[in-house]
């Protein structure tokens, strides 16, 4: 009977992993590392600048509080931040006394981080690297960190990348991603009426990693957040952002680009396009030896 239970559990995990792979393969995410780096390099200069500073600080404080509740003390700890971006979490953790290794595929994002590290003389080691093809043994990461972070990053795209993350921790992991990302109406319209596609699948972000952990015997602590994004942007800039974001991993012809630009032009008021989106995100922590 015990052997049968183990076989059933193994089948559950295998079926989930197969489903995860199919969901990832059918998505519109960037599959080429060069394109991924190029995409984030373009966004690096203005990334997160349109978010209110007060909201940004509260979001960071909420994450730090969540980590504290999980038993994490940054003072003297070693932290790996996968897909660190411009240092959204790397910098505050370093300021609190952690030794942080910050990894990202985007040189543009890392340049912003390096500037901040140099200005404040913070203990942050910056590494330009893709997590998709990283060798954690060659990097010396295996079982080396008190906390491993993967916060809202496309660096974790499948179970192999997720297992690599866990293997680098000797204590705690933190993961966050979308639970539901209600796209702006323009994006939905463009996908359906211009591209002839269904809406993007927004349920792959945290659902599969959570279920994988649960079936593997972990019991992660979970917190679900809700936010509404409203933004006014020049219609030309909004159109260019849509072409860049929706077109990740492929090249639109000029006719398609012109259709997208015309959509934004017609939907704007006094040259400004107002975007609205309804977003749910999830974050979870778990101890790697806490099954």
PyMOL commands that set and color helices and strands:
alter all, ss='L'
color gray80, all
select helices_A, chain A and resi 2-25+33-44+53-69+90-95+107-120+159-167+185-194+207-215+235-246+254-267
alter helices_A, ss='H'
color red, helices_A
select strands_A, chain A and resi 78-82+99-104+124-128+145-151+169-182+221-234+272-287
alter strands_A, ss='S'
color yellow, strands_A
deselect
rebuild
show_as cartoon
